[in-house]
Amino acid sequence: MDAEELREKLLELSKREASLNFKMYELFNENLTLAIKLAGYIAENRMLGGKWSDEEAVKVMDKYLKAGRKEGHHPKEVHQ
C-alpha cells in the first residue's frame, strides 16, 4: 500500500471509530436513564413495604449512578 491508500484507510477507520463512540455514548445515556428508573422503582417498592434485594441490579446502579456514595462504601450499603 502506498501512503495515499493508507491515509484513505485511516480516514475510513476514523469515521467508523467516531460512529461507534457516538453509539456507545447513546447507549450509556440510555442505560443511565434505566438505572435511574430502576432506583426509583426500588425506592417506591420499599416505601410500599417491600423488601427488595438483588445484587445484579445493585451492580448496575453502582456503575451508572455512583452519586451519593462515599469512597469505601460498598454499593449494597447505600442501596439497601
PESUL-V107073 format. One record per helix or strand. SS is the DSSP state (helix for helix, strand for strand). FROM is the first residue (numbers start at 0). TO is the last residue. If there is no record, write none. Layout:
SS&FROM&TO / SS&FROM&TO
This chain:
helix&2&46 / helix&54&63 / helix&74&78
